């Protein structure tokens, strides 16, 4: 109801720009899986290099600014979050490389559930009956999603899907850490911290490419600009004027965008198990996000 009310109220107000920014952000973010799969001659580490180095280079004036130094406040916590993001990003890319876009995106969007669990544990919040039921709903969704897969690390689908869930957990950890310091840093500084350690860590991978194809390099640079910079700039802009619940709710359009692009560009089909299990996971994730935001 809050999402619908806020969307309707935006029609005749300057806030509608923020609404369009979030919708555009979600639709653009849906290109993630297709772009990753198009870089088929790159290793996972090489893709991660372009994803993180391009935003850092574009925002280098922010990194070296003397008027607004980035290494102030609790920057060590931000660097820890950046270090965790190395593993999170690698798993994220593995998910899209080893399994279908549909499988990857629905499992990765379980991250709000992990955020809820982490914050509940950190702040010692007791779980209510409704919250427990939503967690069980998400667990049931994961069981259904995995039900028709053989549990073997020789199965690419299984590897990709496990990577997706672990990536969601890693992303949840970084969200909590970055959120705790978000008032102390600008949007551009947070984007820098998000990518800084990864850009250095994945640098050596670029020197071990089997062959240099400029078309692939072009896709890599475009990927870094579009997903690493444009998506986050649009999201942060929208978040200035819209509630977190509305912004988060609209971002679920990314799933529709990703699955549609996977179907039309790569001819991928969404399996019955993924469709049913994914619907349960996303319903649980969305309702938990809404419940958390109302409390805040």
C-alpha positions as CSV (number, residue, x, y, z in Angstrom):
1,X,0.0,0.0,0.0
2,X,2.8,2.4,0.9
3,X,4.5,1.7,-2.4
4,X,1.3,2.3,-4.4
5,X,0.5,5.5,-2.5
6,X,4.0,6.9,-3.0
7,X,4.0,6.1,-6.6
8,X,0.7,7.8,-7.2
9,X,1.8,10.8,-5.2
10,X,4.8,11.3,-7.4
11,X,2.8,11.9,-10.6
12,X,2.6,15.7,-10.2
13,X,5.6,16.4,-8.1
14,X,9.4,16.8,-8.7
15,X,9.7,13.5,-6.9
16,X,8.7,11.7,-10.1
17,X,12.3,12.1,-11.3
18,X,13.4,9.9,-8.4
19,X,10.7,7.4,-9.2
20,X,11.9,7.2,-12.8
21,X,15.5,7.0,-11.7
22,X,14.8,3.9,-9.6
23,X,12.8,2.2,-12.3
24,X,15.5,2.9,-14.9
25,X,18.1,1.7,-12.4
26,X,16.3,-1.6,-11.9
27,X,15.8,-2.1,-15.7
28,X,19.5,-1.3,-16.4
29,X,20.6,-3.6,-13.6
30,X,18.8,-6.4,-15.3
31,X,21.6,-6.3,-18.0
32,X,24.0,-7.7,-15.5
33,X,23.7,-11.4,-16.4
34,X,23.6,-10.9,-20.1
35,X,26.8,-8.7,-20.1
36,X,28.6,-11.2,-17.8
37,X,27.7,-14.1,-20.2
38,X,28.8,-12.1,-23.2
39,X,32.3,-11.8,-21.8
40,X,32.8,-15.5,-22.4
41,X,36.6,-15.3,-23.1
42,X,37.3,-13.6,-19.8
43,X,38.0,-15.4,-16.5
44,X,35.8,-14.5,-13.5
45,X,38.7,-12.4,-12.1
46,X,39.1,-10.5,-15.3
47,X,35.4,-9.6,-15.4
48,X,35.6,-8.5,-11.7
49,X,38.6,-6.3,-12.6
50,X,36.5,-4.3,-15.2
51,X,33.5,-4.2,-12.9
52,X,35.5,-2.6,-10.1
53,X,38.4,-0.7,-11.7
54,X,36.3,1.4,-14.1
55,X,34.2,3.0,-11.4
56,X,37.4,3.7,-9.3
57,X,39.1,5.3,-12.3
58,X,36.1,7.5,-13.2
59,X,35.8,8.6,-9.6
60,X,39.5,9.0,-9.0
61,X,39.1,12.7,-8.3
62,X,37.0,11.7,-5.3
63,X,39.6,9.2,-4.2
64,X,42.4,11.8,-4.2
65,X,40.3,14.9,-3.1
66,X,42.1,17.0,-0.5
67,X,39.0,19.1,0.3
68,X,36.9,16.0,1.2
69,X,39.5,13.3,2.1
70,X,38.1,9.8,1.9
71,X,40.2,8.2,4.5
72,X,38.6,9.9,7.5
73,X,36.2,8.6,10.2
74,X,35.8,4.9,10.5
75,X,37.5,4.2,7.2
76,X,38.9,0.9,8.5
77,X,35.4,-0.5,8.7
78,X,34.7,0.6,5.2
79,X,37.9,-1.1,4.0
80,X,36.9,-4.3,5.7
81,X,33.5,-4.1,3.9
82,X,35.4,-3.5,0.7
83,X,37.6,-6.6,1.4
84,X,34.5,-8.7,2.0
85,X,33.1,-7.4,-1.3
86,X,36.0,-9.1,-3.1
87,X,34.7,-12.6,-2.3
88,X,31.1,-11.5,-2.7
89,X,31.7,-10.2,-6.2
90,X,33.6,-13.3,-7.3
91,X,30.7,-15.5,-6.1
92,X,28.2,-13.2,-7.8
93,X,30.0,-13.5,-11.2
94,X,30.3,-17.3,-10.7
95,X,26.6,-17.5,-10.2
96,X,25.8,-16.0,-13.6
97,X,28.6,-17.9,-15.3
98,X,27.7,-21.3,-14.0
99,X,23.9,-21.2,-13.9
100,X,21.1,-19.5,-15.8
101,X,20.3,-15.8,-15.3
102,X,16.9,-16.8,-13.8
103,X,18.4,-19.2,-11.2
104,X,21.1,-16.6,-10.3
105,X,18.9,-13.5,-10.0
106,X,16.1,-15.1,-7.9
107,X,18.6,-16.6,-5.4
108,X,20.8,-13.4,-5.2
109,X,17.6,-11.5,-4.3
110,X,17.5,-13.4,-1.0
111,X,20.0,-10.9,0.4
112,X,17.4,-8.8,2.3
113,X,16.6,-12.0,4.3
114,X,20.2,-12.3,5.3
115,X,20.3,-8.6,6.2
116,X,17.3,-9.1,8.4
117,X,19.0,-12.1,10.2
118,X,22.3,-10.3,10.7
119,X,20.6,-7.2,12.1
120,X,18.3,-9.3,14.3
121,X,21.3,-11.0,15.7
122,X,23.5,-7.9,16.1
123,X,20.7,-5.8,17.7
124,X,19.4,-8.8,19.7
125,X,15.9,-8.4,18.3
126,X,13.6,-11.3,19.1
127,X,12.0,-12.9,16.1
128,X,8.2,-12.5,15.8
129,X,5.9,-15.3,14.6
130,X,5.3,-13.5,11.3
131,X,9.0,-13.1,10.7
132,X,9.7,-16.8,11.5
133,X,7.0,-17.8,9.0
134,X,8.6,-15.6,6.3
135,X,12.0,-17.1,6.9
136,X,10.4,-20.6,6.6
137,X,8.7,-19.5,3.4
138,X,12.1,-18.4,2.0
139,X,13.7,-21.7,3.1
140,X,10.9,-23.7,1.4
141,X,11.5,-21.6,-1.8
142,X,15.2,-22.5,-1.8
143,X,14.4,-26.2,-1.3
144,X,12.0,-26.1,-4.2
145,X,14.5,-24.3,-6.4
146,X,17.2,-26.8,-5.7
147,X,14.9,-29.9,-5.7
148,X,15.5,-30.9,-9.3
149,X,19.2,-30.5,-9.2
150,X,21.7,-33.2,-8.4
151,X,23.9,-32.2,-5.4
152,X,27.3,-32.4,-6.9
153,X,30.1,-29.9,-7.5
154,X,30.4,-31.4,-11.0
155,X,27.0,-29.9,-11.7
156,X,27.4,-26.4,-13.1
157,X,23.9,-25.4,-12.1
158,X,24.5,-26.4,-8.5
159,X,27.8,-24.6,-8.3
160,X,26.2,-21.4,-9.7
161,X,23.2,-21.6,-7.4
162,X,25.3,-22.2,-4.3
163,X,27.5,-19.2,-5.4
164,X,24.4,-17.1,-5.7
165,X,23.2,-17.8,-2.2
166,X,26.7,-17.2,-0.7
167,X,27.0,-14.0,-2.8
168,X,23.6,-12.9,-1.3
169,X,25.0,-13.5,2.2
170,X,28.2,-11.6,1.4
171,X,26.2,-8.7,0.0
172,X,24.0,-8.6,3.1
173,X,27.1,-8.3,5.3
174,X,28.5,-5.4,3.2
175,X,25.1,-3.7,3.1
176,X,25.0,-3.7,7.0
177,X,28.6,-2.4,7.2
178,X,28.2,0.3,4.6
179,X,24.8,1.4,6.0
180,X,26.3,1.9,9.4
181,X,28.7,4.5,8.0
182,X,26.5,6.0,5.2
183,X,26.0,9.3,7.0
184,X,29.7,9.9,7.2
185,X,30.5,9.6,3.5
186,X,29.2,10.9,0.2
187,X,27.6,8.6,-2.4
188,X,30.7,8.7,-4.6
189,X,32.9,7.9,-1.6
190,X,30.8,4.8,-0.8
191,X,31.1,3.6,-4.4
192,X,34.8,4.1,-4.2
193,X,35.0,2.0,-1.0
194,X,32.8,-0.6,-2.5
195,X,35.2,-1.2,-5.4
196,X,38.6,-0.1,-4.0
197,X,40.0,-3.4,-2.6
198,X,38.5,-5.5,-5.4
199,X,40.0,-3.3,-8.1
200,X,43.5,-3.9,-6.7
201,X,42.9,-7.6,-5.9
202,X,41.6,-8.5,-9.4
203,X,44.3,-6.4,-11.2
204,X,46.7,-9.4,-11.8
205,X,43.9,-11.4,-13.6
206,X,44.0,-9.0,-16.5
207,X,47.5,-10.1,-17.4
208,X,46.5,-13.8,-17.7
209,X,44.0,-13.5,-20.5
210,X,44.4,-16.3,-23.2
211,X,44.0,-13.7,-25.9
212,X,43.1,-10.0,-26.1
213,X,39.9,-9.3,-27.9
214,X,39.0,-5.7,-28.1
215,X,35.3,-6.4,-28.4
216,X,35.5,-8.2,-25.1
217,X,37.5,-5.3,-23.5
218,X,34.8,-2.9,-24.8
219,X,32.1,-4.9,-23.2
220,X,34.1,-5.0,-20.0
221,X,34.5,-1.2,-19.9
222,X,30.9,-0.7,-20.7
223,X,29.9,-3.2,-18.0
224,X,32.0,-1.4,-15.4
225,X,30.5,2.0,-16.3
226,X,26.9,0.8,-16.6
227,X,26.6,-1.6,-13.6
228,X,29.4,-0.2,-11.4
229,X,28.6,3.5,-11.8
230,X,25.4,4.4,-13.5
231,X,23.2,1.9,-11.6
232,X,24.4,3.0,-8.2
233,X,24.2,6.7,-9.1
234,X,20.6,6.3,-10.2
235,X,19.8,4.3,-7.1
236,X,21.3,6.8,-4.7
237,X,19.6,9.7,-6.5
238,X,16.2,8.0,-6.1
239,X,16.9,7.1,-2.5
240,X,17.3,10.8,-1.7
241,X,13.6,11.5,-2.4
242,X,11.8,8.1,-2.0
243,X,11.5,6.0,1.1
244,X,13.8,3.0,1.4
245,X,10.7,0.7,1.2
246,X,9.6,2.2,-2.1
247,X,13.1,2.1,-3.6
248,X,13.7,-1.5,-2.6
249,X,10.2,-2.5,-3.8
250,X,10.8,-1.0,-7.3
251,X,14.3,-2.6,-7.5
252,X,12.5,-6.0,-7.8
253,X,11.8,-5.0,-11.4
254,X,15.5,-6.0,-11.9
255,X,14.4,-9.6,-11.7
256,X,11.8,-9.3,-14.4
257,X,14.3,-7.3,-16.6
258,X,17.0,-9.9,-16.1
259,X,14.8,-12.9,-16.8
260,X,13.3,-11.2,-19.9
261,X,16.7,-10.3,-21.3
262,X,18.0,-13.8,-20.6
263,X,15.0,-15.2,-22.6
264,X,15.1,-12.8,-25.6
265,X,18.9,-12.4,-25.9
266,X,20.3,-15.8,-24.8
267,X,17.2,-17.9,-25.3
268,X,17.2,-19.0,-21.6
269,X,14.0,-20.5,-20.2
270,X,12.9,-20.3,-16.6
271,X,12.3,-23.7,-15.1
272,X,9.2,-24.6,-13.1
273,X,11.2,-25.2,-9.9
274,X,12.9,-21.8,-10.2
275,X,9.7,-20.0,-11.0
276,X,7.8,-21.5,-7.9
277,X,10.8,-21.4,-5.5
278,X,11.9,-18.0,-6.7
279,X,8.4,-16.6,-6.2
280,X,8.4,-17.8,-2.6
281,X,11.9,-16.5,-1.9
282,X,11.1,-13.1,-3.5
283,X,7.8,-12.8,-1.6
284,X,9.5,-13.5,1.7
285,X,12.4,-11.1,0.8
286,X,10.0,-8.3,-0.2
287,X,7.8,-8.6,2.9
288,X,10.8,-8.8,5.2
289,X,12.2,-5.6,3.6
290,X,8.8,-3.8,4.0
291,X,8.5,-4.9,7.6
292,X,12.1,-3.8,8.5
293,X,11.6,-0.4,6.8
294,X,8.4,0.3,8.7
295,X,10.2,-0.3,11.9
296,X,13.0,2.2,10.9
